[in-house]
Amino acid sequence: MSEFAISATLLLVLFALLGGGVWVGLTLAGVAWFGMEVLTGRPAGDAMALTIWGSASSWTLTALPLFVWMGEILFRTNLSENMFRGLAPWVDALPGRLLHTNVIGCTIFASVSGSSAATCATVGKMNIPELQRRGYPFTQIVGSLGGPATLGLLIPPSIILIVYGVAADVSIAKLFMAGVAPGLLLAALFSGWIILWALRNPDQIPREGQASSLAHKLRESRHLIPVVALILSVIASIYTGIATATEAAAVGVVGAFALSAAQGALSWQSFKQSLLGATRLYCMIALILAGAAFMSLAMGYIGLPRQLATFVGSLELSPGMLMLMLALLYIVLGCFLDGISTIVLTVSVVLPIVQAAGIDPLWFGIFLVIIVETAQITPPVGFNLFVLQGMTGKHLPYVAYACAPYFFLMAAALVLLWFFPQLALWLPAQMQ
């Protein structure tokens, strides 16, 4: 079968299972099982068992449930409300007001977790109920969380940048530096979209009080101290080398408990509710991760990523058209694979083609990660979409519609990065 026939067959199976109401994680595993049984000679049963066990027992993922638990603890205190009280005077002058706290929160938390799913789950657990309570439109709440949460893949420390650096033999330190400016650019584009939407729909944004003086802003900022102190303690523990990302997540949980106790919100009941809430949310995410891991293995056996990459390389395109075709290729692969698997399975084929076209592999790494970010909010297998679906109870098309503007903003960022490559290359050049 050609790569296009294989893709169409797998998509048909995927939509049939999703349309039948099968859980997302089981759907991904089912598509992978079908692909291995029908399209390869490799027995699917033992491969599925080993892959799912390996995914579930990964030490790297230990940070994810801890960050989710931290968000659950903070959700049961008034820290999220305090964060809004502290930020509200500063963003009050901006159209869209507190919707910007999703962008700010995701940008800050991305520098802590390195994971898109952890960023989405933790910030969402704090912000979604608070923004709903204040009367903000739910579609905008969901969209302004799903898009910015992808920054967890780009702003360092980033797991996926480490994987690309190892696979492409590029300095990880330089990749981290290269991701800073594009990450901040994306955050600015996200806030710019919120401003534009709010200017066109001013009646949908609730007003809360009059314009604040500088003295009032500074006075209200005291409410940010507990949250900022917690975030800084997690960031500092990572960047000073005291703790790994997983250990820093544990620091965050301990800090969240300390703040909860200081506020008198810590009780046996709140402890139990936070633990059960984190367990439920992480089990949902872990099942999706396990299914995605098995699907990645199946796609590797089928050879689909390499076939598509080889096909693109055979077209002998100009550098601009090559980047456009690679962007489309990786968006298609994002329908089947998680970001790390996409890079691992294709970079050995794609990188020589990119270098032959005269493109800097350091720049290409940032370009590639932004494309992988778009796949996080691209149906049918956008990972952030599933996390938001589980948190909000909304159907996948609704969540995808809410996040759609942020897909196009990331596409605009790719265009800017193509025409202004120094956005990614200037900061790493200062290290030389």
C-alpha positions in Angstrom: 0.0 0.0 0.0 1.1 3.6 -0.6 1.7 5.9 2.3 -1.5 7.8 1.3 -3.6 4.7 1.3 -2.2 3.7 4.7 -2.9 7.1 6.1 -6.5 7.1 4.8 -7.1 3.6 6.2 -5.8 4.5 9.6 -7.8 7.7 9.7 -10.9 5.8 8.8 -10.4 3.4 11.7 -9.6 6.3 14.0 -12.8 8.2 13.2 -14.9 5.0 13.4 -13.7 4.3 16.9 -14.0 7.9 18.1 -17.5 8.1 16.5 -18.4 5.0 18.4 -17.7 6.6 21.7 -14.6 4.6 22.5 -12.2 6.3 25.0 -9.4 8.2 23.3 -6.6 6.2 24.8 -8.2 2.9 23.8 -9.0 4.4 20.4 -5.3 5.2 19.8 -4.3 1.7 21.0 -7.0 0.2 18.7 -5.7 2.0 15.6 -2.2 0.9 16.4 -3.3 -2.7 16.9 -5.1 -2.7 13.6 -2.1 -1.2 11.8 0.3 -3.8 13.2 -2.0 -6.8 12.6 -3.1 -5.8 9.1 -0.1 -3.9 7.7 2.9 -5.6 9.2 3.9 -9.2 10.1 4.7 -8.2 13.7 2.4 -9.7 16.4 0.6 -6.8 18.0 -0.2 -8.4 21.4 3.2 -8.6 23.1 4.3 -5.3 21.5 1.2 -3.6 23.0 1.8 -5.0 26.4 5.5 -4.0 26.5 4.8 -0.5 25.1 2.0 0.3 27.5 4.0 -1.0 30.4 7.0 1.0 29.4 4.9 4.2 29.0 3.1 3.7 32.3 6.3 3.0 34.2 8.4 5.9 32.7 10.3 7.8 35.4 10.3 10.9 33.2 6.5 11.1 33.4 6.5 11.2 37.2 6.6 15.0 37.1 3.2 15.1 35.3 1.0 13.7 38.1 2.9 15.8 40.7 2.3 19.0 38.7 -1.4 18.0 38.3 -1.6 17.4 42.0 -0.1 20.8 42.7 -2.8 22.3 40.5 -5.5 20.4 42.4 -4.2 21.6 45.8 -4.1 25.2 44.6 -7.6 24.9 43.1 -8.9 24.1 46.6 -7.4 27.2 48.2 -8.1 30.9 47.4 -4.7 31.2 45.7 -6.2 31.2 42.2 -8.5 34.0 43.3 -5.6 35.9 44.8 -3.7 35.5 41.6 -6.5 37.1 39.7 -6.8 39.9 42.2 -3.1 40.6 41.8 -3.1 40.5 38.0 -6.4 42.1 37.4 -5.2 45.7 37.9 -2.3 45.2 35.5 -4.3 43.6 32.7 -7.5 45.7 33.3 -6.4 48.2 30.7 -6.0 45.5 28.1 -9.0 44.4 26.0 -9.8 40.9 27.1 -8.8 41.6 30.7 -8.4 38.4 32.7 -8.3 36.1 29.7 -4.6 37.2 29.5 -4.0 35.4 32.7 -4.2 32.1 30.8 -1.4 33.3 28.5 0.7 34.7 31.4 0.1 31.6 33.5 1.0 29.2 30.7 4.1 31.2 29.7 5.3 31.1 33.3 4.4 27.5 34.0 6.0 26.4 30.7 9.3 27.4 32.1 8.7 25.0 35.0 7.2 21.9 33.6 8.6 21.4 30.1 5.3 19.6 29.3 2.4 20.8 27.3 0.0 18.4 29.1 1.2 19.5 32.6 0.9 23.2 31.6 -2.6 22.7 30.3 -3.8 20.6 33.2 -2.3 22.7 36.0 -3.1 26.2 34.7 -6.5 25.0 33.6 -7.4 23.6 37.0 -6.8 27.0 38.5 -8.1 29.3 35.8 -11.1 27.7 34.2 -13.4 27.7 37.3 -12.3 31.2 38.3 -12.8 32.7 34.8 -16.2 31.0 34.5 -17.2 32.4 37.9 -16.4 35.9 36.7 -18.5 35.5 33.6 -16.0 35.2 30.8 -17.2 33.4 27.6 -16.4 29.7 27.9 -15.2 29.3 24.3 -12.5 32.0 24.8 -11.5 30.5 28.2 -10.9 27.1 26.5 -9.1 28.5 23.5 -6.9 30.9 25.4 -5.7 27.9 27.5 -5.3 25.3 24.9 -3.2 27.4 22.6 -0.8 28.9 25.1 -0.4 25.6 26.9 1.6 24.4 23.9 4.4 26.7 25.0 5.5 24.0 27.4 7.2 22.4 24.4 9.2 25.4 23.4 10.1 27.5 26.4 13.0 25.9 28.2 13.5 23.5 29.9 11.8 21.5 27.1 11.9 17.7 26.9 11.3 17.7 23.2 14.2 20.1 22.5 16.5 17.7 24.4 15.2 14.9 22.2 15.8 16.9 19.0 19.3 18.0 20.2 20.3 14.4 20.9 18.9 13.1 17.6 20.3 15.9 15.4 23.6 16.3 17.4 22.8 20.0 18.1 23.8 21.8 21.3 21.0 21.5 23.8 22.1 24.7 25.6 21.9 26.6 22.3 18.5 25.0 21.5 17.2 26.2 24.9 18.5 29.7 24.2 17.0 29.6 20.7 13.5 28.7 22.1 13.2 31.8 24.3 12.5 34.6 21.8 10.1 32.5 19.6 8.3 31.4 22.8 7.8 35.0 23.9 6.7 35.9 20.4 4.0 33.3 20.4 2.8 34.5 23.8 2.6 38.0 22.4 0.7 36.8 19.4 -1.8 34.9 21.6 -2.4 38.0 23.8 -2.7 40.1 20.6 -5.4 37.8 19.3 -7.3 38.1 22.7 -7.1 41.9 22.4 -8.4 41.8 18.8 -11.2 39.5 19.7 -12.2 41.6 22.7 -12.2 44.8 20.7 -14.6 43.2 18.3 -16.8 41.7 21.1 -16.6 44.3 23.9 -20.0 43.3 25.4 -18.8 39.7 26.2 -16.0 40.8 28.5 -17.2 41.5 32.1 -16.1 44.8 33.7 -15.0 44.7 37.3 -14.4 48.2 38.8 -12.7 51.3 37.6 -9.2 52.0 36.2 -6.6 51.5 38.9 -3.9 53.9 40.0 -0.3 52.8 40.2 -0.5 52.7 44.0 -3.6 50.5 43.8 -1.9 48.2 41.4 1.2 47.8 43.6 -1.0 47.3 46.7 -3.0 44.6 45.0 0.1 42.9 43.7 0.8 41.6 47.3 -1.8 38.9 46.5 0.6 37.5 43.9 3.3 36.9 46.5 2.3 33.4 47.5 1.8 32.1 43.9 4.9 33.8 42.6 7.0 32.5 45.6 5.7 29.0 44.8 6.5 29.2 41.1 9.9 30.8 41.8 10.8 28.1 44.2 10.1 25.4 41.6 12.0 27.3 38.8 14.9 28.1 41.1 15.2 24.4 42.2 15.6 23.4 38.5 17.9 26.2 37.2 20.2 26.1 40.2 20.6 22.3 39.7 19.3 21.5 43.1 16.5 19.4 41.7 15.5 17.6 38.5 12.1 18.5 36.9 10.5 15.6 38.7 12.0 16.6 42.1 11.0 20.2 41.4 7.4 19.0 40.9 7.6 17.4 44.3 8.8 20.8 45.7 5.8 22.4 44.1 3.4 19.9 45.8 5.1 20.5 49.2 4.9 24.2 48.6 1.3 24.1 47.6 0.5 22.1 50.8 2.4 24.7 52.9 0.4 27.6 51.4 -2.8 25.7 51.8 -2.1 25.0 55.5 -1.1 28.7 56.0 -4.5 29.7 54.6 -6.3 27.2 56.8 -7.6 25.4 53.7 -5.8 22.2 54.4 -8.0 19.5 55.9 -8.3 15.7 55.5 -11.3 16.3 53.2 -9.4 18.8 51.0 -6.3 16.5 50.9 -8.5 13.5 49.9 -10.3 15.5 47.2 -7.1 16.9 45.7 -5.5 13.5 45.6 -8.5 11.8 44.0 -8.9 14.7 41.6 -5.3 14.5 40.5 -5.5 10.7 40.2 -8.6 10.9 38.0 -7.1 13.6 35.7 -3.7 11.9 35.5 -5.3 8.5 34.7 -7.1 10.0 31.8 -3.8 11.6 30.5 -1.8 8.4 31.2 -4.2 6.2 29.2 -3.9 8.6 26.2 -0.1 8.6 26.6 -0.1 4.8 26.6 -2.2 4.6 23.5 -0.1 7.2 21.8 3.1 5.3 22.7 1.7 2.1 21.1 0.6 4.0 18.1 4.1 5.5 17.7 5.6 2.0 17.8 3.0 0.8 15.2 3.7 3.7 12.9 7.4 2.9 13.1 6.8 -0.8 12.1 4.6 0.3 9.3 7.2 2.7 8.1 4.8 5.6 7.5 6.9 8.5 8.9 10.0 7.5 6.9 7.9 6.8 3.7 6.4 10.3 3.9 9.8 12.0 4.7 11.5 10.2 1.9 8.6 11.2 -0.5 9.1 14.9 0.5 12.8 14.6 0.0 12.4 13.1 -3.5 10.5 16.2 -4.7 13.7 18.3 -4.8 11.9 21.5 -3.8 13.3 25.0 -3.2 14.1 25.8 0.5 10.8 27.7 0.9 8.7 25.0 -0.6 10.6 22.3 1.3 9.7 24.0 4.6 6.1 24.3 3.5 5.9 20.6 2.6 7.7 19.6 5.8 5.2 21.7 7.8 2.3 19.9 6.2 4.1 16.5 6.6 4.5 17.1 10.4 1.0 18.3 10.8 -0.3 15.1 9.2 2.1 13.0 11.3 0.7 14.8 14.4 -2.6 13.1 13.6 -1.0 9.8 14.6 2.1 10.4 16.7 3.1 12.4 19.8 5.8 15.0 19.2 8.8 13.1 20.6 8.0 10.1 18.5 7.5 12.2 15.4 11.0 13.7 15.8 12.7 10.4 16.7 11.2 8.6 13.7 11.8 11.2 11.0 14.8 13.4 11.9 17.4 11.0 10.6 15.7 11.2 7.1 14.7 14.8 7.1 17.8 16.5 8.6 20.2 15.6 5.7 17.5 17.0 3.3 17.3 20.2 5.3 21.0 20.7 5.6 21.5 20.1 1.9 19.1 23.0 1.3 21.4 25.2 3.4 19.1 25.5 6.4 20.7 25.7 9.9 19.8 22.6 12.0 19.6 24.8 15.1 16.9 27.0 13.4 15.2 24.0 12.0 14.9 22.5 15.5 12.8 25.5 16.7 10.8 25.5 13.5 10.1 21.8 14.0 9.0 22.2 17.6 6.6 25.0 16.7 5.0 22.7 14.1 4.8 19.9 16.7 3.1 22.5 19.0 0.4 23.0 16.3 -0.3 19.2 16.4 -1.2 19.5 20.1 -4.3 21.4 19.1 -5.0 19.8 15.7 -7.8 17.2 15.5 -8.3 14.3 15.5 -5.4 13.4 17.9 -4.4 16.8 19.3 -3.2 16.0 22.8 -4.1 19.3 24.4 -7.6 18.9 22.9 -8.1 15.6 24.8 -6.8 17.1 28.1 -9.2 20.0 27.7 -12.1 17.7 26.7 -11.5 15.6 29.9 -11.4 18.8 32.1 -14.4 20.6 30.6 -16.6 17.7 29.5 -17.1 19.4 26.1 -17.1 17.4 22.8 -13.8 17.4 20.8 -15.2 19.5 17.9 -16.1 22.2 20.4 -12.7 22.3 21.9 -11.0 22.2 18.5 -13.1 25.1 17.4 -12.2 27.1 20.5 -8.4 26.5 19.8 -8.5 27.0 16.0 -7.4 30.7 16.1 -4.3 29.7 18.0 -3.3 27.2 15.3 -3.3 30.0 12.7 -1.3 32.2 15.1 1.4 29.5 15.3 1.4 29.2 11.5 1.9 33.0 11.4 4.9 32.5 13.9 6.4 30.0 11.5 6.2 32.5 8.6 7.8 35.2 10.8 10.5 32.7 11.8 11.2 31.9 8.1 11.6 35.6 7.1 13.4 36.6 10.4 15.6 33.6 11.3 17.5 35.7 13.9 14.5 35.4 16.1 15.9 32.0 16.9 19.5 32.4 16.1 20.5 35.7 17.7 20.5 34.6 21.4 22.5 31.4 20.8 25.0 33.4 18.8 25.8 35.4 22.0 27.0 32.2 23.6 30.0 31.9 21.2 
